[in-house]
């Protein structure tokens, strides 16, 4: 059997990749700096990761309304409207740091989290305007935008930390404002004329029927728990490195390589799924998480943090893109909006809980227990994949969108 040449992806897919890069650059800047900003602003140091947790909470609570709004008014106006949240969040963060107001900074994180809820649908928007055989490639192409974020976000955090006197990192969040403006510009050139017609939100099967499919269960568990493990460890890493006397430039270096691990595999993830199947990719992602935990438990040198966070990023990539790809097999076109909304709601619920508890776990018990604490989540991923494998390969009951 000879391989046919890959079909060229629409220009809108590449523009969505640019928007993904800008959104993830803001996110990686936030991840690099937020816990340290929170630590400096909060009276109770155990709340240092609360801003990040609130960002994920806002993403969780906004994910379903975002999907409904995008289905109602269209993706282009919906995405462009959402960039105002990014611009507002960056502006409030600058003001909060200058005024030394912890709760204002938490409010900025909420606005950025709401923006992220819309941004999570970039990958679905790309998948919906291509043919079935190109969905994995389109999703991967959008996620490739995160490779840029690996370099941009941490470096902007480092570059901006001293731009404004007596307000460390306020200058960093000025870059978030600029990236929101650039996203609005890129989105103005997108077109979705090739996508299928949107259906009423209530059309198709009921959510319990869709969610009862084994492949839906495994897809959501892999994406949800893979994201939770990644968020838990990633959120705690800057504080853990600071507690172990690593310089902030080393922290930025580790986060940069972590984000590179998250998104660089996207160049080949779609092809790996096509060649080896989505289940094998998910298994590989789960095993990479196991490797992450083993390395973190062995030491706290720069090498340990760097190696573990790179593996963590690659593991997340395989689980998240693999889970997203498997999810597209479980719903029909008229079920797209509500199924995607349920998936992202569950994903960011777990991520919120993980990021909220990471700071308290690190503050109360230390880095070792941060890693011990996520072992059960990795075991659930492995168990779900084993369960699906024992059931054998079954034809999905829903058609791809």
C-alpha positions as CSV (number, residue, x, y, z in Angstrom):
1,X,0.0,0.0,0.0
2,X,1.5,3.3,-1.0
3,X,1.1,6.5,1.0
4,X,-0.8,9.3,-0.8
5,X,0.8,12.8,-0.5
6,X,-0.5,14.7,2.5
7,X,-3.3,17.2,1.6
8,X,-2.3,20.9,2.2
9,X,-3.9,22.3,5.3
10,X,-6.0,25.5,5.0
11,X,-4.4,28.8,5.8
12,X,-6.8,29.3,8.7
13,X,-5.2,26.3,10.4
14,X,-1.8,28.1,10.3
15,X,-3.4,31.3,11.6
16,X,-4.9,29.4,14.5
17,X,-1.4,28.0,15.2
18,X,-0.2,31.6,15.4
19,X,-3.0,32.3,17.9
20,X,-2.1,29.2,19.8
21,X,1.5,30.3,20.0
22,X,0.5,33.7,21.4
23,X,-1.9,32.2,23.9
24,X,0.6,29.6,25.1
25,X,3.3,32.3,25.3
26,X,1.1,34.2,27.7
27,X,0.4,31.0,29.6
28,X,4.1,30.0,29.9
29,X,4.9,33.5,31.0
30,X,2.2,33.1,33.6
31,X,3.5,29.7,34.7
32,X,7.0,31.0,35.0
33,X,6.2,34.1,37.0
34,X,2.8,33.7,38.7
35,X,3.8,31.5,41.6
36,X,6.7,33.8,42.4
37,X,4.5,36.9,42.1
38,X,1.9,35.2,44.3
39,X,4.6,34.3,46.8
40,X,5.7,38.0,47.0
41,X,2.2,39.4,47.2
42,X,0.4,37.0,49.4
43,X,0.5,37.2,53.2
44,X,-0.2,33.5,53.4
45,X,2.6,31.9,51.4
46,X,0.6,28.6,50.9
47,X,-1.7,30.7,48.6
48,X,1.2,31.4,46.2
49,X,-0.2,29.2,43.5
50,X,-3.8,30.4,44.0
51,X,-3.6,32.8,41.0
52,X,-2.7,29.9,38.7
53,X,-5.4,27.7,40.2
54,X,-7.9,30.5,39.7
55,X,-6.8,30.8,36.1
56,X,-7.6,27.1,35.5
57,X,-10.9,27.5,37.5
58,X,-11.9,30.3,35.2
59,X,-11.0,28.2,32.2
60,X,-13.1,25.4,33.6
61,X,-16.2,27.5,34.4
62,X,-16.0,29.4,31.0
63,X,-15.4,26.3,28.8
64,X,-19.0,25.4,28.3
65,X,-20.3,29.0,27.9
66,X,-17.4,29.6,25.5
67,X,-18.5,26.6,23.4
68,X,-22.1,27.8,23.4
69,X,-21.1,31.3,22.4
70,X,-18.8,30.1,19.6
71,X,-21.7,27.9,18.3
72,X,-24.1,30.8,18.4
73,X,-22.2,33.8,17.0
74,X,-19.5,31.9,15.1
75,X,-15.9,31.2,15.8
76,X,-14.3,34.3,14.2
77,X,-16.3,36.9,16.2
78,X,-16.2,34.7,19.3
79,X,-12.4,34.3,19.2
80,X,-11.8,37.9,18.5
81,X,-14.1,39.0,21.3
82,X,-12.2,36.8,23.7
83,X,-8.9,38.5,23.0
84,X,-10.2,41.5,25.0
85,X,-10.1,39.2,28.1
86,X,-6.4,38.7,27.5
87,X,-5.7,42.4,27.0
88,X,-7.7,43.2,30.2
89,X,-6.0,40.4,32.2
90,X,-2.5,41.6,31.3
91,X,-3.4,45.2,32.1
92,X,-4.9,44.3,35.5
93,X,-1.8,42.1,36.3
94,X,0.5,45.1,35.7
95,X,-1.6,47.3,37.9
96,X,-1.9,44.7,40.7
97,X,1.9,44.1,40.9
98,X,2.6,47.8,41.0
99,X,0.0,48.3,43.7
100,X,1.1,45.2,45.6
101,X,-2.4,43.8,45.5
102,X,-2.6,40.0,45.7
103,X,-6.3,39.7,45.0
104,X,-6.1,42.1,42.1
105,X,-3.5,39.8,40.6
106,X,-5.9,36.9,41.2
107,X,-8.5,38.8,39.3
108,X,-6.1,39.2,36.4
109,X,-5.5,35.4,36.4
110,X,-9.3,34.9,36.2
111,X,-9.5,37.1,33.1
112,X,-6.6,35.2,31.5
113,X,-8.2,31.9,32.3
114,X,-11.5,33.0,30.7
115,X,-9.5,33.9,27.5
116,X,-7.8,30.5,27.6
117,X,-11.2,28.8,27.7
118,X,-11.9,30.2,24.2
119,X,-8.3,29.5,23.1
120,X,-8.7,25.8,23.9
121,X,-11.2,25.6,21.0
122,X,-8.5,26.6,18.4
123,X,-7.6,22.9,18.0
124,X,-11.2,21.9,17.5
125,X,-11.8,24.8,15.0
126,X,-8.9,23.5,13.0
127,X,-10.1,19.9,13.1
128,X,-13.6,21.0,11.9
129,X,-12.5,22.6,8.7
130,X,-10.5,19.6,7.3
131,X,-11.3,16.1,6.1
132,X,-11.6,13.2,8.5
133,X,-8.1,11.8,7.6
134,X,-6.5,15.2,8.2
135,X,-8.0,15.9,11.6
136,X,-5.0,14.6,13.6
137,X,-2.6,16.7,11.4
138,X,-4.7,19.8,11.8
139,X,-4.8,19.4,15.6
140,X,-1.1,18.8,15.7
141,X,-0.4,21.8,13.4
142,X,-2.3,24.1,15.8
143,X,-0.5,22.6,18.8
144,X,2.9,23.3,17.1
145,X,2.2,26.9,17.8
146,X,3.2,26.1,21.4
147,X,6.8,25.4,20.3
148,X,7.2,29.2,19.8
149,X,5.7,29.7,23.3
150,X,8.5,27.5,24.8
151,X,11.0,30.2,23.8
152,X,8.8,33.3,24.0
153,X,7.0,32.9,27.3
154,X,9.9,32.2,29.8
155,X,12.2,34.7,28.0
156,X,9.6,37.4,28.2
157,X,9.1,36.7,31.8
158,X,12.8,36.9,32.4
159,X,13.2,40.0,30.2
160,X,10.3,41.9,31.8
161,X,11.0,41.1,35.4
162,X,13.1,44.2,35.9
163,X,11.5,46.6,33.4
164,X,9.5,48.5,36.0
165,X,11.3,49.5,39.2
166,X,10.1,48.1,42.5
167,X,7.5,46.0,40.6
168,X,9.1,42.7,39.7
169,X,7.4,41.0,36.8
170,X,5.0,43.9,36.1
171,X,6.9,44.5,32.9
172,X,6.5,40.9,31.9
173,X,2.7,41.2,31.9
174,X,2.9,44.2,29.6
175,X,4.0,41.6,27.0
176,X,0.7,39.8,27.6
177,X,-1.2,42.9,26.5
178,X,0.8,43.0,23.3
179,X,0.2,39.3,22.5
180,X,-3.5,39.8,23.0
181,X,-3.5,42.5,20.4
182,X,-1.5,40.4,18.0
183,X,-4.0,37.5,18.4
184,X,-6.9,39.8,17.5
185,X,-5.0,40.8,14.3
186,X,-4.3,37.2,13.3
187,X,-7.9,36.1,14.0
188,X,-9.2,38.9,11.7
189,X,-7.7,37.0,8.7
190,X,-9.3,33.6,9.6
191,X,-12.1,32.0,7.5
192,X,-14.3,29.1,8.4
193,X,-16.3,28.7,5.2
194,X,-15.1,25.1,4.8
195,X,-16.5,23.9,8.1
196,X,-19.8,22.0,8.4
197,X,-22.9,23.9,9.4
198,X,-23.3,24.4,13.1
199,X,-26.2,22.5,14.6
200,X,-28.4,23.4,17.6
201,X,-26.7,22.6,20.9
202,X,-29.4,20.2,21.9
203,X,-29.3,18.2,18.7
204,X,-28.1,14.6,18.4
205,X,-27.8,12.1,21.3
206,X,-27.9,13.0,24.9
207,X,-24.6,13.6,26.7
208,X,-24.9,10.6,29.0
209,X,-25.3,8.3,25.9
210,X,-22.2,9.9,24.2
211,X,-20.2,9.8,27.5
212,X,-21.0,6.1,28.0
213,X,-18.9,5.1,25.0
214,X,-15.6,3.3,26.1
215,X,-13.5,5.4,23.7
216,X,-15.0,8.6,25.1
217,X,-14.3,7.5,28.6
218,X,-10.6,6.7,27.8
219,X,-10.1,9.8,25.7
220,X,-11.4,12.1,28.5
221,X,-9.4,10.3,31.2
222,X,-6.2,10.5,29.3
223,X,-6.5,14.1,28.4
224,X,-8.0,15.1,31.8
225,X,-5.6,13.2,34.1
226,X,-2.5,13.8,31.8
227,X,-3.2,17.5,32.0
228,X,-3.8,17.3,35.8
229,X,-0.4,15.6,36.4
230,X,1.3,18.0,34.2
231,X,-0.3,21.0,35.8
232,X,0.4,19.8,39.4
233,X,4.1,19.2,38.8
234,X,4.6,22.2,36.5
235,X,2.9,24.6,38.9
236,X,5.0,23.5,41.8
237,X,8.3,23.5,39.9
238,X,9.3,27.2,40.0
239,X,8.7,27.3,43.8
240,X,10.5,24.0,44.3
241,X,13.5,25.2,42.3
242,X,13.5,28.5,44.3
243,X,13.4,26.5,47.6
244,X,16.3,24.4,46.4
245,X,18.3,27.6,45.7
246,X,18.2,27.5,41.9
247,X,18.5,30.9,40.1
248,X,15.4,32.2,38.3
249,X,17.2,32.0,35.0
250,X,17.6,28.3,35.6
251,X,13.8,28.1,36.4
252,X,13.0,29.9,33.1
253,X,15.4,27.5,31.3
254,X,13.6,24.5,32.8
255,X,10.1,25.8,32.0
256,X,11.2,26.7,28.5
257,X,12.4,23.2,27.8
258,X,9.2,21.8,29.5
259,X,7.0,23.8,27.1
260,X,9.2,22.8,24.2
261,X,8.6,19.2,25.2
262,X,4.9,19.9,25.4
263,X,4.6,21.2,21.8
264,X,7.7,20.2,19.7
265,X,6.4,16.6,19.3
266,X,3.3,18.1,17.6
267,X,5.4,18.2,14.4
268,X,5.1,14.4,14.3
269,X,2.3,13.5,16.7
270,X,-0.3,13.5,13.9
271,X,1.8,11.2,11.8
272,X,2.6,8.9,14.7
273,X,-1.1,8.5,15.3
274,X,-1.7,7.7,11.7
275,X,1.2,5.2,11.6
276,X,0.9,3.5,15.0
277,X,-2.6,4.2,16.2
278,X,-3.8,6.5,18.9
279,X,-3.9,3.8,21.6
280,X,-0.1,3.2,21.3
281,X,0.6,6.9,21.5
282,X,-1.5,7.2,24.7
283,X,0.4,4.3,26.2
284,X,3.7,6.0,25.4
285,X,2.5,9.2,27.0
286,X,1.5,7.3,30.2
287,X,5.0,5.7,30.4
288,X,6.7,9.0,30.0
289,X,4.8,10.3,33.0
290,X,6.1,7.3,35.0
291,X,9.6,8.3,33.9
292,X,9.0,11.9,35.0
293,X,8.0,10.8,38.5
294,X,11.0,8.5,38.9
295,X,13.5,11.2,37.9
296,X,11.9,13.8,40.2
297,X,12.1,11.4,43.1
298,X,15.8,10.7,42.5
299,X,17.1,14.3,43.0
300,X,16.7,18.0,42.8
301,X,19.7,19.1,40.7
302,X,19.1,21.2,37.6
303,X,19.6,18.1,35.6
304,X,16.8,16.3,37.4
305,X,14.3,19.2,37.0
306,X,15.2,19.7,33.4
307,X,15.0,16.0,32.3
308,X,11.8,15.3,34.3
309,X,10.1,18.4,32.9
310,X,11.0,17.6,29.3
311,X,9.6,14.1,29.7
312,X,6.5,15.5,31.4
313,X,5.9,17.8,28.5
314,X,6.2,15.1,25.9
315,X,4.0,12.8,27.9
316,X,1.4,15.6,28.1
317,X,1.5,16.1,24.4
318,X,0.9,12.5,23.6
319,X,-2.0,12.2,26.1
320,X,-3.6,15.5,25.2
321,X,-3.4,15.3,21.4
322,X,-4.1,11.5,21.5
323,X,-7.1,12.1,23.8
324,X,-8.4,14.9,21.6
325,X,-8.0,12.8,18.5
326,X,-9.8,9.9,20.0
327,X,-12.6,12.2,21.2
328,X,-13.3,13.3,17.6
329,X,-14.2,9.7,16.9
330,X,-17.0,9.6,19.4
331,X,-19.5,12.3,18.3
332,X,-21.5,13.2,15.2
333,X,-21.5,16.7,13.6
334,X,-24.6,17.8,15.5
335,X,-23.1,16.7,18.8
336,X,-19.8,18.6,18.4
337,X,-20.3,21.6,20.6
338,X,-21.7,19.9,23.6
339,X,-19.2,17.0,23.5
340,X,-16.2,19.3,23.1
341,X,-17.6,21.5,25.9
342,X,-18.0,18.6,28.3
343,X,-14.5,17.3,27.5
344,X,-12.9,20.7,28.2
345,X,-15.0,21.2,31.3
346,X,-13.7,17.9,32.7
347,X,-10.2,18.5,31.7
348,X,-10.0,21.9,33.3
349,X,-11.8,20.8,36.4
350,X,-9.0,18.4,37.1
351,X,-6.4,20.9,36.2
352,X,-7.9,23.5,38.5
353,X,-7.8,21.1,41.5
354,X,-4.3,20.0,40.6
355,X,-2.9,23.6,40.4
356,X,-4.8,24.7,43.5
357,X,-3.4,21.9,45.6
358,X,0.1,22.0,44.3
359,X,1.2,25.0,46.3
360,X,-0.3,23.7,49.5
361,X,1.2,20.3,49.0
362,X,4.7,21.7,48.3
363,X,4.4,24.2,51.2
364,X,3.2,21.6,53.7
365,X,5.0,18.4,52.6
366,X,7.7,19.2,50.1
367,X,8.7,18.3,46.5
368,X,9.0,14.6,47.1
369,X,5.3,14.3,48.1
370,X,4.2,16.5,45.2
371,X,5.4,13.6,43.0
372,X,4.1,10.8,45.2
373,X,0.7,12.5,45.2
374,X,0.1,12.1,41.4
375,X,1.0,8.4,41.2
376,X,-2.7,7.4,41.6
377,X,-3.6,9.6,38.6
378,X,-1.0,7.9,36.4
379,X,-2.2,4.5,37.5
380,X,-5.8,5.4,36.5
381,X,-4.6,6.4,33.0
382,X,-2.7,3.0,32.7
383,X,-5.8,1.1,34.0
384,X,-8.1,2.8,31.5
385,X,-5.9,2.0,28.5
386,X,-5.6,-1.6,29.7
387,X,-9.4,-1.8,30.0
388,X,-9.8,-0.4,26.5
389,X,-7.2,-2.9,25.2
390,X,-9.0,-5.8,26.8
391,X,-12.3,-4.8,25.2
392,X,-10.5,-5.0,21.8
393,X,-10.8,-2.5,19.0
394,X,-14.4,-1.6,18.4
395,X,-15.9,0.7,15.8
396,X,-16.8,4.0,17.4
397,X,-20.5,4.7,17.6
398,X,-20.2,8.3,16.6
399,X,-19.0,9.7,13.4
400,X,-16.2,12.1,13.2
401,X,-17.1,15.8,12.9
